[in-house]
Amino acid sequence: MTIMENIQNSAAVRNYRQGYLVWLGAHKAAFELAQGGFNKLMNGREELVEELVQKGAAVEETVQSNVSGFFGRTE
């Protein structure tokens, strides 16, 4: 066995490679997770926009009633 084969078969090199593969796999999993979320967002964007419009309208209504109540008070 040559010195290069000894190095390639050493525990340190195997552990380093395994760590590298874990790092690489974690990045791939994160990318797939983000890509899935993005695809879900793009496919459901009309529903999302409608939901946000409804929430905005509710906030606007609350603010308008609070403002008119505040200015309508007499002290």
PDB file of N, CA, C, O and CB in Angstrom:
ATOM      1  N   MET A   1       0.843  -1.171   0.000  1.00  0.00           N
ATOM      2  CA  MET A   1       0.000   0.000   0.000  1.00  0.00           C
ATOM      3  C   MET A   1       0.892   1.240   0.000  1.00  0.00           C
ATOM      4  O   MET A   1       1.878   1.323   0.733  1.00  0.00           O
ATOM      5  CB  MET A   1      -0.961  -0.005   1.218  1.00  0.00           C
ATOM      6  N   THR A   2       0.517   2.197  -0.841  1.00  0.00           N
ATOM      7  CA  THR A   2       1.320   3.414  -0.931  1.00  0.00           C
ATOM      8  C   THR A   2       0.895   4.407   0.143  1.00  0.00           C
ATOM      9  O   THR A   2      -0.127   4.243   0.809  1.00  0.00           O
ATOM     10  CB  THR A   2       1.193   4.049  -2.328  1.00  0.00           C
ATOM     11  N   ILE A   3       1.704   5.427   0.284  1.00  0.00           N
ATOM     12  CA  ILE A   3       1.408   6.475   1.272  1.00  0.00           C
ATOM     13  C   ILE A   3       0.082   7.148   0.936  1.00  0.00           C
ATOM     14  O   ILE A   3      -0.693   7.451   1.843  1.00  0.00           O
ATOM     15  CB  ILE A   3       2.550   7.527   1.321  1.00  0.00           C
ATOM     16  N   MET A   4      -0.200   7.390  -0.340  1.00  0.00           N
ATOM     17  CA  MET A   4      -1.440   8.042  -0.748  1.00  0.00           C
ATOM     18  C   MET A   4      -2.644   7.183  -0.391  1.00  0.00           C
ATOM     19  O   MET A   4      -3.654   7.713   0.070  1.00  0.00           O
ATOM     20  CB  MET A   4      -1.425   8.333  -2.251  1.00  0.00           C
ATOM     21  N   GLU A   5      -2.565   5.895  -0.588  1.00  0.00           N
ATOM     22  CA  GLU A   5      -3.661   4.998  -0.224  1.00  0.00           C
ATOM     23  C   GLU A   5      -3.882   5.002   1.282  1.00  0.00           C
ATOM     24  O   GLU A   5      -5.021   4.957   1.746  1.00  0.00           O
ATOM     25  CB  GLU A   5      -3.375   3.571  -0.713  1.00  0.00           C
ATOM     26  N   ASN A   6      -2.795   5.057   2.044  1.00  0.00           N
ATOM     27  CA  ASN A   6      -2.906   5.114   3.499  1.00  0.00           C
ATOM     28  C   ASN A   6      -3.637   6.391   3.939  1.00  0.00           C
ATOM     29  O   ASN A   6      -4.475   6.371   4.839  1.00  0.00           O
ATOM     30  CB  ASN A   6      -1.506   5.046   4.146  1.00  0.00           C
ATOM     31  N   ILE A   7      -3.295   7.485   3.282  1.00  0.00           N
ATOM     32  CA  ILE A   7      -3.941   8.755   3.631  1.00  0.00           C
ATOM     33  C   ILE A   7      -5.423   8.701   3.264  1.00  0.00           C
ATOM     34  O   ILE A   7      -6.274   9.087   4.066  1.00  0.00           O
ATOM     35  CB  ILE A   7      -3.246   9.945   2.910  1.00  0.00           C
ATOM     36  N   GLN A   8      -5.736   8.227   2.063  1.00  0.00           N
ATOM     37  CA  GLN A   8      -7.125   8.177   1.603  1.00  0.00           C
ATOM     38  C   GLN A   8      -7.981   7.236   2.452  1.00  0.00           C
ATOM     39  O   GLN A   8      -9.184   7.455   2.598  1.00  0.00           O
ATOM     40  CB  GLN A   8      -7.173   7.740   0.146  1.00  0.00           C
ATOM     41  N   ASN A   9      -7.380   6.211   3.000  1.00  0.00           N
ATOM     42  CA  ASN A   9      -8.122   5.243   3.805  1.00  0.00           C
ATOM     43  C   ASN A   9      -8.088   5.562   5.296  1.00  0.00           C
ATOM     44  O   ASN A   9      -8.610   4.793   6.103  1.00  0.00           O
ATOM     45  CB  ASN A   9      -7.571   3.860   3.574  1.00  0.00           C
ATOM     46  N   SER A  10      -7.490   6.664   5.662  1.00  0.00           N
ATOM     47  CA  SER A  10      -7.371   6.993   7.083  1.00  0.00           C
ATOM     48  C   SER A  10      -8.719   7.423   7.657  1.00  0.00           C
ATOM     49  O   SER A  10      -9.595   7.881   6.923  1.00  0.00           O
ATOM     50  CB  SER A  10      -6.327   8.102   7.291  1.00  0.00           C
ATOM     51  N   ALA A  11      -8.878   7.275   8.957  1.00  0.00           N
ATOM     52  CA  ALA A  11     -10.114   7.652   9.646  1.00  0.00           C
ATOM     53  C   ALA A  11     -10.348   9.151   9.547  1.00  0.00           C
ATOM     54  O   ALA A  11     -11.491   9.593   9.430  1.00  0.00           O
ATOM     55  CB  ALA A  11     -10.066   7.221  11.118  1.00  0.00           C
ATOM     56  N   ALA A  12      -9.285   9.931   9.594  1.00  0.00           N
ATOM     57  CA  ALA A  12      -9.426  11.389   9.527  1.00  0.00           C
ATOM     58  C   ALA A  12     -10.036  11.816   8.196  1.00  0.00           C
ATOM     59  O   ALA A  12     -10.915  12.677   8.163  1.00  0.00           O
ATOM     60  CB  ALA A  12      -8.062  12.071   9.724  1.00  0.00           C
ATOM     61  N   VAL A  13      -9.578  11.223   7.111  1.00  0.00           N
ATOM     62  CA  VAL A  13     -10.104  11.571   5.792  1.00  0.00           C
ATOM     63  C   VAL A  13     -11.544  11.110   5.660  1.00  0.00           C
ATOM     64  O   VAL A  13     -12.376  11.836   5.116  1.00  0.00           O
ATOM     65  CB  VAL A  13      -9.243  10.951   4.682  1.00  0.00           C
ATOM     66  N   ARG A  14     -11.856   9.911   6.150  1.00  0.00           N
ATOM     67  CA  ARG A  14     -13.246   9.419   6.106  1.00  0.00           C
ATOM     68  C   ARG A  14     -14.166  10.334   6.915  1.00  0.00           C
ATOM     69  O   ARG A  14     -15.266  10.657   6.468  1.00  0.00           O
ATOM     70  CB  ARG A  14     -13.330   7.966   6.648  1.00  0.00           C
ATOM     71  N   ASN A  15     -13.727  10.747   8.091  1.00  0.00           N
ATOM     72  CA  ASN A  15     -14.539  11.632   8.931  1.00  0.00           C
ATOM     73  C   ASN A  15     -14.718  13.011   8.287  1.00  0.00           C
ATOM     74  O   ASN A  15     -15.805  13.587   8.329  1.00  0.00           O
ATOM     75  CB  ASN A  15     -13.896  11.781  10.317  1.00  0.00           C
ATOM     76  N   TYR A  16     -13.650  13.526   7.697  1.00  0.00           N
ATOM     77  CA  TYR A  16     -13.746  14.809   7.009  1.00  0.00           C
ATOM     78  C   TYR A  16     -14.745  14.725   5.864  1.00  0.00           C
ATOM     79  O   TYR A  16     -15.594  15.603   5.708  1.00  0.00           O
ATOM     80  CB  TYR A  16     -12.371  15.247   6.485  1.00  0.00           C
ATOM     81  N   ARG A  17     -14.643  13.667   5.061  1.00  0.00           N
ATOM     82  CA  ARG A  17     -15.556  13.498   3.928  1.00  0.00           C
ATOM     83  C   ARG A  17     -16.998  13.363   4.404  1.00  0.00           C
ATOM     84  O   ARG A  17     -17.908  13.930   3.800  1.00  0.00           O
ATOM     85  CB  ARG A  17     -15.160  12.271   3.098  1.00  0.00           C
ATOM     86  N   GLN A  18     -17.206  12.620   5.478  1.00  0.00           N
ATOM     87  CA  GLN A  18     -18.559  12.450   6.012  1.00  0.00           C
ATOM     88  C   GLN A  18     -19.109  13.806   6.487  1.00  0.00           C
ATOM     89  O   GLN A  18     -20.273  14.124   6.245  1.00  0.00           O
ATOM     90  CB  GLN A  18     -18.560  11.419   7.181  1.00  0.00           C
ATOM     91  N   GLY A  19     -18.278  14.589   7.152  1.00  0.00           N
ATOM     92  CA  GLY A  19     -18.702  15.923   7.581  1.00  0.00           C
ATOM     93  C   GLY A  19     -19.039  16.810   6.406  1.00  0.00           C
ATOM     94  O   GLY A  19     -20.025  17.547   6.437  1.00  0.00           O
ATOM     95  N   TYR A  20     -18.223  16.743   5.371  1.00  0.00           N
ATOM     96  CA  TYR A  20     -18.479  17.520   4.163  1.00  0.00           C
ATOM     97  C   TYR A  20     -19.803  17.117   3.531  1.00  0.00           C
ATOM     98  O   TYR A  20     -20.576  17.976   3.104  1.00  0.00           O
ATOM     99  CB  TYR A  20     -17.338  17.340   3.158  1.00  0.00           C
ATOM    100  N   LEU A  21     -20.071  15.810   3.470  1.00  0.00           N
ATOM    101  CA  LEU A  21     -21.319  15.340   2.880  1.00  0.00           C
ATOM    102  C   LEU A  21     -22.527  15.756   3.718  1.00  0.00           C
ATOM    103  O   LEU A  21     -23.591  16.047   3.171  1.00  0.00           O
ATOM    104  CB  LEU A  21     -21.289  13.824   2.727  1.00  0.00           C
ATOM    105  N   VAL A  22     -22.369  15.785   5.033  1.00  0.00           N
ATOM    106  CA  VAL A  22     -23.448  16.274   5.903  1.00  0.00           C
ATOM    107  C   VAL A  22     -23.722  17.747   5.596  1.00  0.00           C
ATOM    108  O   VAL A  22     -24.878  18.141   5.440  1.00  0.00           O
ATOM    109  CB  VAL A  22     -23.078  16.088   7.413  1.00  0.00           C
ATOM    110  N   TRP A  23     -22.687  18.550   5.509  1.00  0.00           N
ATOM    111  CA  TRP A  23     -22.820  19.975   5.199  1.00  0.00           C
ATOM    112  C   TRP A  23     -23.511  20.164   3.845  1.00  0.00           C
ATOM    113  O   TRP A  23     -24.430  20.972   3.715  1.00  0.00           O
ATOM    114  CB  TRP A  23     -21.433  20.662   5.196  1.00  0.00           C
ATOM    115  N   LEU A  24     -23.065  19.420   2.857  1.00  0.00           N
ATOM    116  CA  LEU A  24     -23.636  19.514   1.520  1.00  0.00           C
ATOM    117  C   LEU A  24     -25.102  19.092   1.527  1.00  0.00           C
ATOM    118  O   LEU A  24     -25.936  19.748   0.902  1.00  0.00           O
ATOM    119  CB  LEU A  24     -22.840  18.651   0.536  1.00  0.00           C
ATOM    120  N   GLY A  25     -25.420  18.014   2.222  1.00  0.00           N
ATOM    121  CA  GLY A  25     -26.802  17.545   2.309  1.00  0.00           C
ATOM    122  C   GLY A  25     -27.703  18.540   3.022  1.00  0.00           C
ATOM    123  O   GLY A  25     -28.857  18.718   2.634  1.00  0.00           O
ATOM    124  N   ALA A  26     -27.189  19.190   4.060  1.00  0.00           N
ATOM    125  CA  ALA A  26     -27.980  20.187   4.787  1.00  0.00           C
ATOM    126  C   ALA A  26     -28.305  21.369   3.878  1.00  0.00           C
ATOM    127  O   ALA A  26     -29.419  21.891   3.926  1.00  0.00           O
ATOM    128  CB  ALA A  26     -27.224  20.672   6.048  1.00  0.00           C
ATOM    129  N   HIS A  27     -27.374  21.791   3.068  1.00  0.00           N
ATOM    130  CA  HIS A  27     -27.636  22.887   2.146  1.00  0.00           C
ATOM    131  C   HIS A  27     -28.652  22.495   1.081  1.00  0.00           C
ATOM    132  O   HIS A  27     -29.504  23.300   0.704  1.00  0.00           O
ATOM    133  CB  HIS A  27     -26.343  23.337   1.490  1.00  0.00           C
ATOM    134  N   LYS A  28     -28.563  21.278   0.604  1.00  0.00           N
ATOM    135  CA  LYS A  28     -29.541  20.802  -0.394  1.00  0.00           C
ATOM    136  C   LYS A  28     -30.927  20.737   0.229  1.00  0.00           C
ATOM    137  O   LYS A  28     -31.904  21.135  -0.406  1.00  0.00           O
ATOM    138  CB  LYS A  28     -29.137  19.405  -0.950  1.00  0.00           C
ATOM    139  N   ALA A  29     -31.032  20.243   1.461  1.00  0.00           N
ATOM    140  CA  ALA A  29     -32.324  20.153   2.138  1.00  0.00           C
ATOM    141  C   ALA A  29     -32.909  21.551   2.359  1.00  0.00           C
ATOM    142  O   ALA A  29     -34.109  21.751   2.175  1.00  0.00           O
ATOM    143  CB  ALA A  29     -32.180  19.410   3.485  1.00  0.00           C
ATOM    144  N   ALA A  30     -32.083  22.513   2.749  1.00  0.00           N
ATOM    145  CA  ALA A  30     -32.552  23.885   2.950  1.00  0.00           C
ATOM    146  C   ALA A  30     -33.034  24.486   1.632  1.00  0.00           C
ATOM    147  O   ALA A  30     -34.049  25.182   1.607  1.00  0.00           O
ATOM    148  CB  ALA A  30     -31.435  24.756   3.556  1.00  0.00           C
ATOM    149  N   PHE A  31     -32.333  24.232   0.560  1.00  0.00           N
ATOM    150  CA  PHE A  31     -32.734  24.741  -0.752  1.00  0.00           C
ATOM    151  C   PHE A  31     -34.068  24.146  -1.167  1.00  0.00           C
ATOM    152  O   PHE A  31     -34.946  24.861  -1.650  1.00  0.00           O
ATOM    153  CB  PHE A  31     -31.664  24.429  -1.806  1.00  0.00           C
ATOM    154  N   GLU A  32     -34.227  22.838  -0.983  1.00  0.00           N
ATOM    155  CA  GLU A  32     -35.482  22.186  -1.350  1.00  0.00           C
ATOM    156  C   GLU A  32     -36.643  22.714  -0.518  1.00  0.00           C
ATOM    157  O   GLU A  32     -37.744  22.903  -1.036  1.00  0.00           O
ATOM    158  CB  GLU A  32     -35.364  20.673  -1.180  1.00  0.00           C
ATOM    159  N   LEU A  33     -36.405  22.952   0.759  1.00  0.00           N
ATOM    160  CA  LEU A  33     -37.439  23.501   1.630  1.00  0.00           C
ATOM    161  C   LEU A  33     -37.846  24.898   1.167  1.00  0.00           C
ATOM    162  O   LEU A  33     -39.034  25.208   1.081  1.00  0.00           O
ATOM    163  CB  LEU A  33     -36.949  23.542   3.087  1.00  0.00           C
ATOM    164  N   ALA A  34     -36.863  25.732   0.872  1.00  0.00           N
ATOM    165  CA  ALA A  34     -37.148  27.090   0.402  1.00  0.00           C
ATOM    166  C   ALA A  34     -37.848  27.055  -0.951  1.00  0.00           C
ATOM    167  O   ALA A  34     -38.771  27.833  -1.192  1.00  0.00           O
ATOM    168  CB  ALA A  34     -35.852  27.913   0.307  1.00  0.00           C
ATOM    169  N   GLN A  35     -37.425  26.176  -1.818  1.00  0.00           N
ATOM    170  CA  GLN A  35     -38.026  26.082  -3.147  1.00  0.00           C
ATOM    171  C   GLN A  35     -39.482  25.626  -3.040  1.00  0.00           C
ATOM    172  O   GLN A  35     -40.347  26.129  -3.757  1.00  0.00           O
ATOM    173  CB  GLN A  35     -37.221  25.109  -4.040  1.00  0.00           C
ATOM    174  N   GLY A  36     -39.748  24.681  -2.150  1.00  0.00           N
ATOM    175  CA  GLY A  36     -41.124  24.222  -1.947  1.00  0.00           C
ATOM    176  C   GLY A  36     -42.008  25.343  -1.438  1.00  0.00           C
ATOM    177  O   GLY A  36     -43.138  25.498  -1.901  1.00  0.00           O
ATOM    178  N   GLY A  37     -41.512  26.130  -0.487  1.00  0.00           N
ATOM    179  CA  GLY A  37     -42.267  27.264   0.025  1.00  0.00           C
ATOM    180  C   GLY A  37     -42.522  28.307  -1.046  1.00  0.00           C
ATOM    181  O   GLY A  37     -43.614  28.871  -1.122  1.00  0.00           O
ATOM    182  N   PHE A  38     -41.525  28.566  -1.871  1.00  0.00           N
ATOM    183  CA  PHE A  38     -41.679  29.537  -2.953  1.00  0.00           C
ATOM    184  C   PHE A  38     -42.721  29.054  -3.949  1.00  0.00           C
ATOM    185  O   PHE A  38     -43.570  29.831  -4.384  1.00  0.00           O
ATOM    186  CB  PHE A  38     -40.335  29.781  -3.661  1.00  0.00           C
ATOM    187  N   ASN A  39     -42.664  27.776  -4.314  1.00  0.00           N
ATOM    188  CA  ASN A  39     -43.645  27.239  -5.264  1.00  0.00           C
ATOM    189  C   ASN A  39     -45.051  27.307  -4.686  1.00  0.00           C
ATOM    190  O   ASN A  39     -46.003  27.630  -5.396  1.00  0.00           O
ATOM    191  CB  ASN A  39     -43.298  25.787  -5.638  1.00  0.00           C
ATOM    192  N   LYS A  40     -45.181  27.006  -3.413  1.00  0.00           N
ATOM    193  CA  LYS A  40     -46.489  27.083  -2.754  1.00  0.00           C
ATOM    194  C   LYS A  40     -46.998  28.523  -2.766  1.00  0.00           C
ATOM    195  O   LYS A  40     -48.179  28.762  -3.017  1.00  0.00           O
ATOM    196  CB  LYS A  40     -46.403  26.552  -1.300  1.00  0.00           C
ATOM    197  N   LEU A  41     -46.123  29.467  -2.497  1.00  0.00           N
ATOM    198  CA  LEU A  41     -46.496  30.879  -2.524  1.00  0.00           C
ATOM    199  C   LEU A  41     -46.933  31.303  -3.921  1.00  0.00           C
ATOM    200  O   LEU A  41     -47.945  31.989  -4.070  1.00  0.00           O
ATOM    201  CB  LEU A  41     -45.328  31.749  -2.051  1.00  0.00           C
ATOM    202  N   MET A  42     -46.194  30.909  -4.930  1.00  0.00           N
ATOM    203  CA  MET A  42     -46.532  31.306  -6.295  1.00  0.00           C
ATOM    204  C   MET A  42     -47.850  30.686  -6.739  1.00  0.00           C
ATOM    205  O   MET A  42     -48.628  31.339  -7.436  1.00  0.00           O
ATOM    206  CB  MET A  42     -45.416  30.904  -7.257  1.00  0.00           C
ATOM    207  N   ASN A  43     -48.119  29.447  -6.354  1.00  0.00           N
ATOM    208  CA  ASN A  43     -49.354  28.789  -6.752  1.00  0.00           C
ATOM    209  C   ASN A  43     -50.563  29.349  -6.005  1.00  0.00           C
ATOM    210  O   ASN A  43     -51.674  29.334  -6.536  1.00  0.00           O
ATOM    211  CB  ASN A  43     -49.246  27.294  -6.515  1.00  0.00           C
ATOM    212  N   GLY A  44     -50.365  29.839  -4.794  1.00  0.00           N
ATOM    213  CA  GLY A  44     -51.469  30.341  -4.002  1.00  0.00           C
ATOM    214  C   GLY A  44     -51.472  31.843  -3.853  1.00  0.00           C
ATOM    215  O   GLY A  44     -52.059  32.363  -2.904  1.00  0.00           O
ATOM    216  N   ARG A  45     -50.832  32.558  -4.763  1.00  0.00           N
ATOM    217  CA  ARG A  45     -50.687  34.006  -4.596  1.00  0.00           C
ATOM    218  C   ARG A  45     -52.018  34.745  -4.655  1.00  0.00           C
ATOM    219  O   ARG A  45     -52.181  35.753  -3.968  1.00  0.00           O
ATOM    220  CB  ARG A  45     -49.763  34.553  -5.655  1.00  0.00           C
ATOM    221  N   GLU A  46     -52.973  34.276  -5.452  1.00  0.00           N
ATOM    222  CA  GLU A  46     -54.261  34.960  -5.527  1.00  0.00           C
ATOM    223  C   GLU A  46     -54.986  34.876  -4.189  1.00  0.00           C
ATOM    224  O   GLU A  46     -55.558  35.860  -3.720  1.00  0.00           O
ATOM    225  CB  GLU A  46     -55.131  34.358  -6.646  1.00  0.00           C
ATOM    226  N   GLU A  47     -54.958  33.690  -3.576  1.00  0.00           N
ATOM    227  CA  GLU A  47     -55.577  33.533  -2.263  1.00  0.00           C
ATOM    228  C   GLU A  47     -54.855  34.379  -1.216  1.00  0.00           C
ATOM    229  O   GLU A  47     -55.484  34.969  -0.338  1.00  0.00           O
ATOM    230  CB  GLU A  47     -55.576  32.056  -1.845  1.00  0.00           C
ATOM    231  N   LEU A  48     -53.530  34.428  -1.322  1.00  0.00           N
ATOM    232  CA  LEU A  48     -52.744  35.221  -0.389  1.00  0.00           C
ATOM    233  C   LEU A  48     -53.083  36.703  -0.515  1.00  0.00           C
ATOM    234  O   LEU A  48     -53.244  37.391   0.493  1.00  0.00           O
ATOM    235  CB  LEU A  48     -51.249  34.996  -0.626  1.00  0.00           C
ATOM    236  N   VAL A  49     -53.191  37.195  -1.738  1.00  0.00           N
ATOM    237  CA  VAL A  49     -53.526  38.602  -1.954  1.00  0.00           C
ATOM    238  C   VAL A  49     -54.907  38.898  -1.386  1.00  0.00           C
ATOM    239  O   VAL A  49     -55.097  39.919  -0.725  1.00  0.00           O
ATOM    240  CB  VAL A  49     -53.472  38.956  -3.457  1.00  0.00           C
ATOM    241  N   GLU A  50     -55.864  38.026  -1.635  1.00  0.00           N
ATOM    242  CA  GLU A  50     -57.218  38.244  -1.120  1.00  0.00           C
ATOM    243  C   GLU A  50     -57.224  38.252   0.409  1.00  0.00           C
ATOM    244  O   GLU A  50     -57.902  39.074   1.026  1.00  0.00           O
ATOM    245  CB  GLU A  50     -58.174  37.159  -1.649  1.00  0.00           C
ATOM    246  N   GLU A  51     -56.468  37.334   1.016  1.00  0.00           N
ATOM    247  CA  GLU A  51     -56.380  37.291   2.479  1.00  0.00           C
ATOM    248  C   GLU A  51     -55.752  38.575   3.032  1.00  0.00           C
ATOM    249  O   GLU A  51     -56.217  39.113   4.037  1.00  0.00           O
ATOM    250  CB  GLU A  51     -55.560  36.065   2.930  1.00  0.00           C
ATOM    251  N   LEU A  52     -54.713  39.057   2.384  1.00  0.00           N
ATOM    252  CA  LEU A  52     -54.063  40.286   2.835  1.00  0.00           C
ATOM    253  C   LEU A  52     -54.968  41.505   2.654  1.00  0.00           C
ATOM    254  O   LEU A  52     -54.953  42.413   3.485  1.00  0.00           O
ATOM    255  CB  LEU A  52     -52.755  40.494   2.078  1.00  0.00           C
ATOM    256  N   VAL A  53     -55.752  41.531   1.581  1.00  0.00           N
ATOM    257  CA  VAL A  53     -56.695  42.631   1.376  1.00  0.00           C
ATOM    258  C   VAL A  53     -57.738  42.633   2.483  1.00  0.00           C
ATOM    259  O   VAL A  53     -58.086  43.690   3.008  1.00  0.00           O
ATOM    260  CB  VAL A  53     -57.377  42.522  -0.008  1.00  0.00           C
ATOM    261  N   GLN A  54     -58.236  41.455   2.840  1.00  0.00           N
ATOM    262  CA  GLN A  54     -59.233  41.359   3.915  1.00  0.00           C
ATOM    263  C   GLN A  54     -58.651  41.833   5.249  1.00  0.00           C
ATOM    264  O   GLN A  54     -59.309  42.560   5.994  1.00  0.00           O
ATOM    265  CB  GLN A  54     -59.742  39.907   4.048  1.00  0.00           C
ATOM    266  N   LYS A  55     -57.431  41.425   5.542  1.00  0.00           N
ATOM    267  CA  LYS A  55     -56.797  41.856   6.785  1.00  0.00           C
ATOM    268  C   LYS A  55     -56.556  43.362   6.786  1.00  0.00           C
ATOM    269  O   LYS A  55     -56.748  44.020   7.808  1.00  0.00           O
ATOM    270  CB  LYS A  55     -55.476  41.113   6.994  1.00  0.00           C
ATOM    271  N   GLY A  56     -56.144  43.904   5.661  1.00  0.00           N
ATOM    272  CA  GLY A  56     -55.929  45.340   5.552  1.00  0.00           C
ATOM    273  C   GLY A  56     -57.228  46.113   5.737  1.00  0.00           C
ATOM    274  O   GLY A  56     -57.247  47.161   6.384  1.00  0.00           O
ATOM    275  N   ALA A  57     -58.303  45.598   5.173  1.00  0.00           N
ATOM    276  CA  ALA A  57     -59.598  46.256   5.323  1.00  0.00           C
ATOM    277  C   ALA A  57     -60.042  46.240   6.779  1.00  0.00           C
ATOM    278  O   ALA A  57     -60.605  47.222   7.264  1.00  0.00           O
ATOM    279  CB  ALA A  57     -60.653  45.578   4.439  1.00  0.00           C
ATOM    280  N   ALA A  58     -59.796  45.139   7.480  1.00  0.00           N
ATOM    281  CA  ALA A  58     -60.157  45.050   8.893  1.00  0.00           C
ATOM    282  C   ALA A  58     -59.354  46.055   9.722  1.00  0.00           C
ATOM    283  O   ALA A  58     -59.902  46.699  10.617  1.00  0.00           O
ATOM    284  CB  ALA A  58     -59.926  43.621   9.418  1.00  0.00           C
ATOM    285  N   VAL A  59     -58.077  46.189   9.433  1.00  0.00           N
ATOM    286  CA  VAL A  59     -57.243  47.155  10.153  1.00  0.00           C
ATOM    287  C   VAL A  59     -57.727  48.570   9.867  1.00  0.00           C
ATOM    288  O   VAL A  59     -57.838  49.388  10.780  1.00  0.00           O
ATOM    289  CB  VAL A  59     -55.753  47.002   9.756  1.00  0.00           C
ATOM    290  N   GLU A  60     -58.014  48.857   8.603  1.00  0.00           N
ATOM    291  CA  GLU A  60     -58.491  50.187   8.228  1.00  0.00           C
ATOM    292  C   GLU A  60     -59.795  50.520   8.955  1.00  0.00           C
ATOM    293  O   GLU A  60     -59.968  51.631   9.456  1.00  0.00           O
ATOM    294  CB  GLU A  60     -58.693  50.274   6.703  1.00  0.00           C
ATOM    295  N   GLU A  61     -60.693  49.567   9.007  1.00  0.00           N
ATOM    296  CA  GLU A  61     -61.975  49.784   9.690  1.00  0.00           C
ATOM    297  C   GLU A  61     -61.762  50.061  11.175  1.00  0.00           C
ATOM    298  O   GLU A  61     -62.396  50.953  11.737  1.00  0.00           O
ATOM    299  CB  GLU A  61     -62.895  48.563   9.509  1.00  0.00           C
ATOM    300  N   THR A  62     -60.876  49.303  11.810  1.00  0.00           N
ATOM    301  CA  THR A  62     -60.587  49.500  13.229  1.00  0.00           C
ATOM    302  C   THR A  62     -60.002  50.885  13.471  1.00  0.00           C
ATOM    303  O   THR A  62     -60.401  51.575  14.409  1.00  0.00           O
ATOM    304  CB  THR A  62     -59.622  48.420  13.739  1.00  0.00           C
ATOM    305  N   VAL A  63     -59.071  51.288  12.638  1.00  0.00           N
ATOM    306  CA  VAL A  63     -58.428  52.591  12.796  1.00  0.00           C
ATOM    307  C   VAL A  63     -59.446  53.713  12.589  1.00  0.00           C
ATOM    308  O   VAL A  63     -59.468  54.678  13.353  1.00  0.00           O
ATOM    309  CB  VAL A  63     -57.252  52.741  11.805  1.00  0.00           C
ATOM    310  N   GLN A  64     -60.277  53.594  11.573  1.00  0.00           N
ATOM    311  CA  GLN A  64     -61.264  54.636  11.305  1.00  0.00           C
ATOM    312  C   GLN A  64     -62.247  54.770  12.465  1.00  0.00           C
ATOM    313  O   GLN A  64     -62.606  55.884  12.845  1.00  0.00           O
ATOM    314  CB  GLN A  64     -62.018  54.335  10.007  1.00  0.00           C
ATOM    315  N   SER A  65     -62.681  53.650  13.026  1.00  0.00           N
ATOM    316  CA  SER A  65     -63.622  53.742  14.140  1.00  0.00           C
ATOM    317  C   SER A  65     -62.938  54.316  15.381  1.00  0.00           C
ATOM    318  O   SER A  65     -63.563  55.063  16.133  1.00  0.00           O
ATOM    319  CB  SER A  65     -64.221  52.360  14.453  1.00  0.00           C
ATOM    320  N   ASN A  66     -61.676  53.983  15.605  1.00  0.00           N
ATOM    321  CA  ASN A  66     -60.937  54.534  16.751  1.00  0.00           C
ATOM    322  C   ASN A  66     -60.697  56.038  16.585  1.00  0.00           C
ATOM    323  O   ASN A  66     -60.804  56.800  17.546  1.00  0.00           O
ATOM    324  CB  ASN A  66     -59.588  53.802  16.922  1.00  0.00           C
ATOM    325  N   VAL A  67     -60.376  56.453  15.377  1.00  0.00           N
ATOM    326  CA  VAL A  67     -60.113  57.868  15.135  1.00  0.00           C
ATOM    327  C   VAL A  67     -61.407  58.669  15.266  1.00  0.00           C
ATOM    328  O   VAL A  67     -61.413  59.727  15.896  1.00  0.00           O
ATOM    329  CB  VAL A  67     -59.485  58.076  13.737  1.00  0.00           C
ATOM    330  N   SER A  68     -62.496  58.183  14.684  1.00  0.00           N
ATOM    331  CA  SER A  68     -63.750  58.930  14.775  1.00  0.00           C
ATOM    332  C   SER A  68     -64.247  58.948  16.213  1.00  0.00           C
ATOM    333  O   SER A  68     -64.841  59.935  16.648  1.00  0.00           O
ATOM    334  CB  SER A  68     -64.819  58.319  13.846  1.00  0.00           C
ATOM    335  N   GLY A  69     -64.012  57.871  16.956  1.00  0.00           N
ATOM    336  CA  GLY A  69     -64.382  57.856  18.370  1.00  0.00           C
ATOM    337  C   GLY A  69     -63.553  58.825  19.180  1.00  0.00           C
ATOM    338  O   GLY A  69     -64.055  59.451  20.114  1.00  0.00           O
ATOM    339  N   PHE A  70     -62.298  58.952  18.833  1.00  0.00           N
ATOM    340  CA  PHE A  70     -61.402  59.857  19.567  1.00  0.00           C
ATOM    341  C   PHE A  70     -61.797  61.318  19.316  1.00  0.00           C
ATOM    342  O   PHE A  70     -61.880  62.109  20.256  1.00  0.00           O
ATOM    343  CB  PHE A  70     -59.923  59.620  19.148  1.00  0.00           C
ATOM    344  N   PHE A  71     -62.037  61.671  18.061  1.00  0.00           N
ATOM    345  CA  PHE A  71     -62.361  63.052  17.734  1.00  0.00           C
ATOM    346  C   PHE A  71     -63.825  63.394  18.030  1.00  0.00           C
ATOM    347  O   PHE A  71     -64.185  64.571  18.074  1.00  0.00           O
ATOM    348  CB  PHE A  71     -62.056  63.317  16.275  1.00  0.00           C
ATOM    349  N   GLY A  72     -64.655  62.396  18.229  1.00  0.00           N
ATOM    350  CA  GLY A  72     -66.055  62.642  18.512  1.00  0.00           C
ATOM    351  C   GLY A  72     -66.318  62.842  20.003  1.00  0.00           C
ATOM    352  O   GLY A  72     -67.445  63.148  20.391  1.00  0.00           O
ATOM    353  N   ARG A  73     -65.292  62.675  20.848  1.00  0.00           N
ATOM    354  CA  ARG A  73     -65.475  62.827  22.293  1.00  0.00           C
ATOM    355  C   ARG A  73     -65.643  64.275  22.696  1.00  0.00           C
ATOM    356  O   ARG A  73     -65.119  65.187  22.057  1.00  0.00           O
ATOM    357  CB  ARG A  73     -64.304  62.229  23.035  1.00  0.00           C
ATOM    358  N   THR A  74     -66.382  64.464  23.763  1.00  0.00           N
ATOM    359  CA  THR A  74     -66.454  65.791  24.367  1.00  0.00           C
ATOM    360  C   THR A  74     -65.940  65.669  25.776  1.00  0.00           C
ATOM    361  O   THR A  74     -66.219  64.698  26.479  1.00  0.00           O
ATOM    362  CB  THR A  74     -67.904  66.370  24.341  1.00  0.00           C
ATOM    363  N   GLU A  75     -65.202  66.647  26.168  1.00  0.00           N
ATOM    364  CA  GLU A  75     -64.625  66.581  27.533  1.00  0.00           C
ATOM    365  C   GLU A  75     -65.251  67.576  28.444  1.00  0.00           C
ATOM    366  O   GLU A  75     -64.885  67.654  29.617  1.00  0.00           O
ATOM    367  CB  GLU A  75     -63.133  66.810  27.504  1.00  0.00           C
TER     368      GLU A  75
END
